[in-house]
C-alpha cells in the first residue's frame, strides 16, 4: 500500500472557486469516480471524483475554502500497483446549473438515470424531464408503477371499493331497501382489478413517451459512481453512463422464515390475486396491509383471525380511535390475538395447522394464511458500495434533506430511504431529488406525512398521537368530536365515527390528528395542511366548513378544544 495525493484538476477558465461540499473524511473507503468534493463558481458547480479506489488518509480542504488547480484535496492509501509516483489529479469537469458531467472521461448516456419506476421513480423521472434533462428510467418489471400501482395501493383499493359497496348494500336492508344475496364471480372481480391497474400503467407509459423518458426493462447494479450495468429482459446486458442517478428501488415483503412453502401461504401480492375465497383465513400482522386484506376477504365471505405480536393494532394511531374501529369491525373477526405470535405452521392436505403462543394460545386450522409482517428496502442487490453509497443497519440508504447519498451525484427516494414506506412520501421525495439533481435549491422539509388504512371504516392519522405528544414533552389540549353529533353522519348511518385533534396547550398549534369513519383518508389532508401552516384551534374552528358534511367535524373538534362548540352539551370554557 502507498499514500497518493489527489489534487484539484484543470478547470478551464475557473479559478479561485469555493469548496461548497466535502464528502469524505479520514478512514473512509472511496470508490473509483466517487465524488470527493464539490466546487462552485458564479457560473457552475464542479464535482471532483476520485481517480481511483482507496482509503482516505487525510482531508486537506474544508467547506468555505477557495481553491485553484493543483490544490491538495486529500491523501489516499491505495494498492501499490494503483498508486502513481506523482500526485494524482482528479478528472473533474465543470457542471453548469442544468448540465451534468461526464463519467470517467466518457460522455454520459443520460443526464439523470432513475432506477425504479414506482411512484418515487416515475415522479423523479418526469420532473427531471420537465426540467430539460435527458432521462433514462430502468424498471425491473414489465410495467411502470412499481408495487403501488401493480400489486399494492391501487389493486387493493379497487377490491376494497367493491367490498365496501357490497357491505353497504347489505346494510341498506335496515333502511328499507333489500337486495338478493350477493353472488361472487372471482373472474370478473379479478378482471375489474386488472383493468383499473392497466388504465393507470398505460397512462404512465404514455406520459413517459410524451416526456421522451427512455424506459429500459431490466435489473440495474452499480459499476461505479458514474455507471450501472443493466441485465435486460432478453438476457443481454448494457452499461449506462450517467451524470446523476436517483435510486427508487422500492421494497419487498418480509418473508417469515418458519413458514412452509405452500401456495395457500401468500404475501400481499398473492392475496391480491384472489386465488380463492377461504372459509377460514389467518392474517399474520395487524398493520395496514393485513387489516385491509382482512376487510376484503371478510366481505367476500371468509372468517378471519389476526395475530399481532405487539399489544395493540396500529400502534401509531390513538388508542381511542383504534378502539372505535375495533368495535365497528367486531363482526369481521373471530379472533384478534394481541401480544401473540405464530410458533409453527404445518401444511396438511386439507388445512394449514397453526400453533400460536401468547394471548389465545391454541392450535387452529386455516385454508389461507396472509403473511403481512412488514416490508424491507430493496437496496442490497444494487451493489451500492461500488458507487460509494452507504446503507444503515436496517438496509436503508442514508440521504440528506435533498435526498443526496454519500455519493454527491447519486440520490435516493421512497421506501429505500426509510419509514414510513408510503407512495405519497416517495412522490414528494422524487420531486426534490430531481430538482436538486438539476441544481435547484429543493429540500424535503415536510413536517408530517399522513397515513391511511383503507379499511371499512377508514382510519387516517397524521402528526403526533396524544400519548406521543405527552411523551415528547408537550402539554396537550385535545378536541374530540363524536360523529353521533354530526347530522351528515347520522343520515349516512356512520354515527360511530370520531374526529380527534391534538394541540400544544402552550402554543395552541395543532400537532396531530386522526379520523375514523368513511372518507377519513379524503379528509386528513386538511389536518396535514393545518399542521404545515402552524394553525391553531381558532384558525381551524373559525374556518367555515360546508354543512352538513363529515369534513365539518374537523372544525367542530377544534371548537371542542377551544371550549366553544355548540353542537355538543356542556362546552368547556377556557380558564
C-alpha positions in Angstrom: 0.0 0.0 0.0 1.1 3.5 -0.6 -0.1 7.1 0.0 -1.0 9.2 -3.0 -2.1 12.8 -3.2 -5.2 13.9 -5.0 -5.2 17.5 -6.3 -7.7 19.8 -7.9 -7.7 19.2 -11.6 -7.6 21.7 -14.5 -10.9 23.6 -14.5 -10.7 25.6 -17.7 -11.5 29.2 -17.1 -12.5 28.6 -13.5 -10.0 30.0 -10.9 -10.3 30.7 -7.2 -13.5 28.7 -6.7 -15.2 27.9 -3.4 -15.4 24.5 -1.8 -19.2 24.0 -1.0 -19.3 20.3 -0.1 -16.8 17.8 1.3 -18.0 14.2 1.1 -15.0 12.4 2.7 -13.3 12.1 6.0 -10.2 10.2 7.1 -10.8 6.5 7.3 -13.5 6.5 4.5 -13.2 4.0 1.7 -13.8 5.7 -1.6 -14.7 4.1 -4.9 -13.5 4.9 -8.4 -15.3 8.0 -9.6 -16.9 8.7 -6.2 -17.3 12.4 -5.7 -14.8 13.8 -3.1 -15.7 17.5 -3.1 -18.0 19.9 -4.9 -16.7 23.3 -6.0 -18.9 26.2 -7.1 -18.2 29.4 -9.1 -20.6 32.0 -10.2 -21.3 30.0 -13.4 -21.2 26.3 -12.5 -20.9 23.6 -9.9 -18.0 21.2 -10.2 -18.0 17.6 -9.0 -14.5 16.3 -8.3 -14.4 12.5 -8.4 -11.7 10.2 -7.1 -9.4 8.9 -9.8 -9.0 5.5 -8.1 -10.4 3.4 -5.2 -8.7 3.5 -1.8 -8.9 4.6 1.8 -8.7 8.3 2.8 -5.7 9.0 4.9 -6.2 12.8 5.3 -8.5 15.6 4.0 -6.8 18.9 3.3 -9.7 21.1 2.3 -12.7 22.4 4.2 -16.0 23.9 3.2 -15.6 27.7 2.5 -12.0 27.5 1.3 -11.2 28.9 -2.1 -9.0 26.8 -4.4 -7.4 26.7 -7.8 -5.8 24.0 -10.0 -3.3 21.9 -8.1 -4.7 22.5 -4.6 -4.3 19.4 -2.4 -7.7 17.7 -1.8 -6.7 14.6 0.2 -4.2 11.8 0.6 -5.4 8.3 -0.1 -4.0 4.9 0.7 -4.1 2.7 -2.4 -2.6 -0.6 -3.6 1.0 -0.3 -4.7 0.1 -1.2 -8.3 -2.5 1.5 -8.5 -0.6 4.5 -7.0 1.3 6.8 -9.2 4.7 8.2 -8.3 3.3 11.8 -8.8 0.2 13.2 -7.3 -3.0 12.0 -8.9 -5.2 14.7 -10.4 -9.0 14.1 -10.2 -10.6 14.2 -13.6 -13.4 16.6 -12.9 -15.2 18.9 -15.3 -17.4 21.9 -14.6 -21.1 21.3 -14.4 -23.3 24.3 -15.4 -26.5 24.6 -13.4 -28.6 22.3 -15.7 -25.8 20.4 -17.4 -24.2 17.4 -15.9 -20.7 16.0 -16.0 -19.4 13.0 -18.0 -18.2 10.0 -16.1 -14.6 8.7 -16.2 -13.9 10.7 -19.4 -16.9 9.2 -21.3 -19.8 11.2 -22.4 -22.8 10.2 -20.3 -25.7 8.3 -21.9 -28.1 10.5 -19.9 -28.2 13.4 -17.6 -30.3 11.6 -15.0 -30.7 7.9 -14.5 -33.6 6.7 -12.4 -33.6 3.1 -11.0 -37.2 2.0 -10.3 -40.5 3.0 -11.9 -42.7 3.2 -8.9 -44.3 6.5 -7.6 -41.0 7.9 -6.4 -39.1 6.8 -9.5 -41.5 7.9 -12.2 -42.2 11.2 -10.4 -38.5 11.9 -10.3 -38.0 10.9 -13.9 -40.9 13.0 -15.2 -39.9 16.0 -13.1 -36.3 15.8 -14.3 -37.5 15.6 -17.9 -39.7 18.6 -17.3 -36.6 20.4 -16.2 -34.9 19.7 -19.6 -32.8 16.7 -18.6 -32.2 13.6 -20.7 -33.6 10.8 -18.6 -33.3 7.1 -18.6 -35.6 5.0 -16.3 -34.7 1.4 -15.5 -37.6 -0.7 -14.3 -37.3 -4.4 -13.4 -40.9 -5.2 -14.0 -42.9 -5.3 -17.3 -44.9 -2.1 -16.5 -44.2 1.2 -14.7 -45.9 1.9 -11.5 -43.9 -0.2 -9.1 -45.5 -2.1 -6.2 -48.1 0.6 -5.6 -49.8 0.6 -9.0 -49.3 -3.0 -9.9 -49.5 -5.1 -6.7 -50.2 -2.6 -3.8 -52.1 0.6 -3.3 -54.2 0.6 -6.5 -55.4 -3.0 -6.8 -56.1 -3.2 -3.1 -58.2 0.0 -3.3 -60.2 -1.5 -6.2 -61.0 -4.6 -4.2 -61.7 -2.5 -1.0 -64.1 -0.4 -3.0 -66.1 -3.5 -4.1 -66.0 -4.8 -0.5 -67.4 -1.5 0.9 -70.2 -1.2 -1.7 -71.2 -4.8 -1.1 -71.4 -4.4 2.6 -73.2 -1.0 2.3 -75.8 -2.6 0.1 -76.4 -5.3 2.7 -76.8 -2.7 5.4 -79.5 -0.9 3.3 -81.9 -3.6 4.3 -82.2 -1.9 7.7 -83.4 1.2 5.8 -86.0 -0.4 3.7 -84.0 -1.4 0.6 -83.2 -5.0 0.3 -81.3 -6.9 -2.4 -80.9 -10.6 -3.1 -77.9 -12.3 -1.5 -74.8 -11.3 -3.5 -73.0 -13.8 -5.7 -69.2 -13.5 -6.1 -67.7 -14.0 -9.6 -64.0 -14.1 -8.9 -63.1 -14.0 -12.5 -65.0 -10.8 -13.1 -63.6 -9.3 -9.9 -60.1 -10.1 -10.9 -60.8 -8.6 -14.3 -62.1 -5.4 -12.8 -59.0 -5.1 -10.6 -56.7 -5.8 -13.6 -58.5 -3.2 -15.7 -58.0 -0.5 -13.1 -54.3 -1.3 -12.9 -53.9 -1.3 -16.7 -55.6 2.0 -17.1 -53.0 3.7 -14.8 -49.9 1.9 -16.0 -50.9 2.6 -19.7 -51.2 6.3 -18.7 -47.7 6.2 -17.2 -46.3 4.6 -20.4 -47.9 7.4 -22.4 -46.5 10.1 -20.1 -43.0 8.7 -20.3 -43.3 8.7 -24.1 -44.5 12.3 -24.2 -41.7 13.4 -22.0 -39.1 11.5 -24.0 -38.1 9.4 -21.0 -36.2 6.3 -22.2 -37.6 3.3 -20.3 -35.3 0.3 -20.1 -36.6 -3.1 -18.8 -34.1 -4.8 -16.7 -32.2 -5.0 -13.4 -29.5 -2.4 -12.6 -26.4 -2.8 -10.5 -23.8 -0.1 -9.9 -20.4 -0.5 -11.6 -19.1 2.8 -10.2 -20.4 6.2 -9.1 -20.9 7.1 -12.8 -22.2 3.9 -14.4 -24.6 1.0 -14.0 -24.8 -2.4 -15.7 -28.4 -3.5 -16.6 -29.4 -7.1 -17.2 -32.0 -6.8 -19.8 -35.2 -8.9 -20.2 -33.7 -10.6 -23.3 -30.7 -11.9 -21.4 -28.2 -9.3 -22.7 -26.6 -6.6 -20.7 -26.0 -2.9 -21.2 -23.8 -0.4 -19.4 -25.3 3.1 -18.9 -23.1 6.0 -18.0 -24.9 8.8 -16.2 -24.1 12.2 -14.7 -26.7 12.0 -11.9 -28.7 9.0 -10.6 -31.8 8.6 -8.5 -32.4 5.3 -6.7 -36.0 4.4 -6.3 -35.9 0.7 -6.0 -38.8 0.3 -3.6 -39.3 -2.5 -1.1 -40.3 -6.2 -0.8 -42.5 -8.1 1.7 -40.7 -9.5 4.7 -40.8 -13.3 4.4 -41.2 -15.2 7.7 -38.6 -18.0 7.6 -40.6 -20.5 9.6 -43.5 -20.7 7.2 -43.5 -23.7 4.8 -43.5 -23.2 1.0 -47.2 -23.7 0.2 -49.5 -22.0 -2.3 -52.0 -21.4 0.5 -49.5 -19.1 2.3 -49.3 -15.8 0.5 -47.9 -12.3 0.8 -49.9 -9.2 -0.1 -49.2 -9.7 -3.8 -50.5 -13.3 -3.6 -53.6 -12.2 -1.6 -54.5 -9.6 -4.3 -54.6 -12.3 -6.9 -57.7 -13.7 -5.1 -56.7 -17.4 -5.6 -60.0 -18.5 -3.9 -62.3 -17.5 -1.1 -61.3 -19.4 2.1 -63.6 -20.4 4.8 -61.1 -19.5 7.4 -58.1 -17.2 7.0 -55.3 -16.1 9.2 -53.6 -12.7 8.9 -50.1 -12.6 10.5 -49.5 -8.9 11.3 -52.1 -6.3 12.4 -50.8 -3.4 10.3 -52.3 -1.5 7.4 -51.8 -4.2 4.8 -53.1 -7.0 7.0 -56.2 -5.2 8.1 -57.0 -4.1 4.5 -56.8 -7.6 3.1 -58.8 -8.9 6.1 -61.5 -6.4 5.1 -61.6 -7.6 1.5 -61.7 -11.4 2.3 -64.2 -10.9 5.1 -66.5 -9.0 2.7 -66.2 -11.9 0.3 -67.3 -14.4 2.9 -64.2 -15.5 4.8 -63.9 -15.8 8.6 -60.7 -14.1 9.7 -58.3 -14.2 12.6 -55.4 -11.8 13.2 -52.2 -12.5 15.1 -50.2 -9.4 16.1 -47.0 -9.6 18.2 -47.5 -6.1 19.7 -50.0 -5.5 22.4 -52.2 -3.4 20.0 -53.2 -2.9 16.5 -51.9 0.1 14.6 -49.6 1.4 17.4 -49.0 4.7 15.6 -52.7 5.6 16.0 -54.5 6.9 19.1 -55.9 4.1 21.2 -59.4 5.6 21.3 -59.5 5.9 17.5 -58.4 2.2 17.1 -60.9 1.1 19.7 -63.7 2.8 17.7 -62.6 0.9 14.6 -62.5 -2.4 16.5 -66.0 -2.1 17.8 -67.2 -1.4 14.3 -65.4 -4.4 13.0 -66.3 -6.9 15.8 -68.4 -8.9 13.3 -65.5 -9.3 10.9 -63.1 -11.3 13.1 -63.4 -14.5 15.0 -60.3 -13.5 17.0 -57.8 -10.7 17.2 -54.8 -12.1 19.2 -52.6 -9.3 20.5 -49.3 -10.0 22.2 -49.3 -13.3 20.3 -47.1 -14.9 17.8 -47.2 -17.9 15.4 -44.9 -20.6 16.6 -45.4 -23.1 13.8 -47.4 -23.9 10.7 -47.8 -27.4 9.3 -49.2 -27.8 5.8 -51.6 -30.7 5.7 -53.6 -31.7 2.7 -56.9 -30.2 3.8 -55.7 -27.4 6.1 -52.8 -25.3 7.4 -52.4 -26.1 11.1 -51.2 -23.1 13.1 -49.8 -23.1 16.6 -49.8 -19.7 18.4 -48.4 -18.6 21.7 -49.3 -15.6 23.9 -52.9 -14.4 24.1 -55.4 -17.1 23.0 -52.6 -19.6 22.6 -54.1 -22.6 20.7 -53.9 -24.8 17.6 -56.1 -23.7 14.8 -56.8 -24.7 11.2 -56.9 -22.4 8.2 -57.5 -22.5 4.5 -55.3 -19.4 3.7 -52.6 -17.5 5.5 -51.5 -14.0 4.7 -48.1 -13.0 6.0 -48.1 -9.2 6.3 -45.3 -8.7 8.9 -43.9 -5.6 7.2 -41.7 -4.7 4.2 -37.9 -4.4 3.8 -36.0 -2.0 1.5 -34.9 -3.4 -1.8 -31.4 -1.9 -1.9 -29.0 -4.8 -1.3 -28.9 -6.1 -4.8 -27.9 -2.8 -6.3 -24.2 -3.1 -5.3 -24.3 0.4 -3.9 -20.8 0.1 -2.3 -19.4 0.2 -5.9 -20.7 3.7 -6.1 -19.7 4.8 -2.6 -23.3 4.8 -1.3 -23.8 3.7 2.2 -26.8 1.9 3.9 -27.6 1.7 7.5 -28.0 -1.4 9.7 -31.6 -1.8 8.6 -30.8 -1.7 4.9 -32.0 1.9 4.2 -29.9 4.2 2.1 -28.6 7.2 4.0 -29.7 10.5 2.5 -29.8 14.2 3.4 -32.6 16.7 3.0 -32.0 17.0 -0.7 -32.2 13.1 -0.9 -28.5 13.0 -1.8 -26.5 10.0 -0.7 -22.8 9.9 0.4 -22.0 9.9 -3.4 -22.8 13.5 -4.3 -24.2 12.7 -7.7 -26.5 9.9 -6.5 -29.8 10.4 -4.8 -32.3 8.0 -3.3 -36.1 8.3 -2.7 -39.0 6.3 -1.4 -39.0 3.0 0.5 -35.2 2.6 0.3 -34.7 5.7 2.4 -36.7 4.7 5.5 -40.1 4.7 7.1 -42.8 5.4 6.5 -42.9 3.4 3.3 -45.7 5.3 1.6 -46.2 6.3 -2.1 -47.2 9.9 -1.4 -43.9 10.4 0.6 -42.0 8.9 -2.3 -43.6 11.2 -4.9 -42.5 14.3 -2.9 -39.0 12.9 -2.4 -38.8 12.2 -6.1 -39.6 15.8 -7.0 -37.0 17.0 -4.5 -34.3 14.7 -5.8 -35.0 15.6 -9.5 -34.9 19.3 -8.7 -31.7 19.0 -6.6 -30.0 16.9 -9.3 -30.6 19.7 -11.8 -29.2 22.4 -9.5 -32.3 23.8 -7.8 -32.3 24.5 -4.1 -35.0 22.0 -3.3 -35.3 20.2 0.1 -37.6 17.6 1.7 -38.9 19.8 4.5 -42.4 18.5 5.1 -43.3 18.5 8.8 -45.6 15.5 8.6 -46.6 12.5 6.4 -50.1 11.2 6.7 -51.1 7.6 6.8 -54.4 5.9 5.9 -55.8 2.4 6.5 -58.4 2.0 3.8 -60.5 -0.5 5.8 -64.2 -0.2 6.4 -64.3 2.2 8.1 -61.2 4.0 7.1 -58.6 5.3 9.7 -56.4 8.3 8.8 -53.8 9.9 11.0 -51.0 12.4 10.9 -48.5 14.0 13.3 -48.4 13.1 17.0 -50.8 11.0 18.9 -52.0 12.2 22.2 -49.7 9.7 24.0 -46.7 10.5 21.7 -47.2 14.2 22.2 -47.1 13.8 26.0 -44.0 11.6 25.8 -42.3 14.3 23.7 -42.9 16.8 26.5 -45.9 18.7 25.1 -48.7 19.8 27.4 -51.6 18.8 25.2 -55.1 20.1 24.5 -57.4 17.5 22.8 -60.5 18.1 20.8 -62.7 15.1 20.0 -65.9 15.3 18.1 -68.0 12.2 18.0 -69.9 11.7 14.8 -73.0 10.8 16.8 -73.5 14.6 16.9 -72.9 15.0 13.1 -76.1 15.4 11.0 -74.4 14.0 7.9 -73.0 11.0 9.8 -76.4 10.2 11.3 -78.1 10.5 7.9 -75.4 8.2 6.4 -75.6 5.6 9.1 -72.0 6.4 10.1 -72.5 7.9 13.5 -70.0 5.6 15.1 -67.1 7.7 13.7 -64.7 10.0 15.5 -62.5 13.0 14.7 -59.7 13.8 17.1 -57.3 16.8 17.1 -54.2 17.2 19.3 -52.9 20.7 20.1 -49.9 22.0 22.1 -51.5 23.8 25.0 -48.8 26.5 25.2 -48.7 27.5 21.5 -52.3 26.4 20.7 -50.9 25.0 17.5 -52.2 21.7 16.1 -49.6 18.9 16.3 -51.6 15.8 15.3 -55.0 14.4 14.4 -56.9 11.2 13.5 -60.2 10.4 11.9 -62.1 7.1 11.9 -65.0 6.8 9.5 -65.9 6.7 5.8 -63.7 9.0 3.7 -61.3 9.6 6.6 -58.4 9.4 4.0 -60.0 12.1 1.9 -60.4 14.5 4.9 -57.0 14.0 6.6 -55.4 16.4 4.1 -57.0 19.4 5.9 -55.3 18.4 9.2 -52.0 18.0 7.3 -52.2 21.5 5.9 -53.1 22.9 9.3 -50.0 21.4 10.8 -47.8 22.6 8.0 -49.2 26.1 8.3 -48.9 26.2 12.1 -52.7 26.7 12.5 -54.2 26.8 16.0 -57.7 25.8 17.1 -59.1 29.2 16.4 -57.8 29.1 12.8 -59.4 25.7 12.2 -62.6 26.3 14.1 -63.3 29.7 12.5 -62.8 28.3 9.0 -66.3 27.9 7.7 -66.9 24.3 6.7 -69.9 23.3 4.5 -72.8 21.8 6.3 -73.9 19.1 6.5 -70.6 17.3 5.8 -68.3 14.8 7.5 -65.5 17.3 6.9 -67.1 19.9 9.3 -66.3 17.5 12.2 -62.7 18.8 11.9 -63.8 22.3 12.6 -66.1 21.1 15.4 -63.2 19.2 17.0 -61.2 22.4 17.0 -64.1 24.2 18.6 -64.3 21.5 21.3 -60.6 22.1 22.1 -61.4 25.8 22.4 -64.4 25.1 24.6 -66.8 26.9 22.2 -68.6 24.0 20.4 -72.4 24.4 20.4 -73.0 21.1 18.8 -72.2 19.2 22.0 -73.5 19.7 25.5 -71.5 21.2 28.4 -68.9 23.0 26.3 -65.9 23.5 28.5 -64.8 27.1 28.9 -61.2 28.1 28.7 -59.9 29.1 32.1 
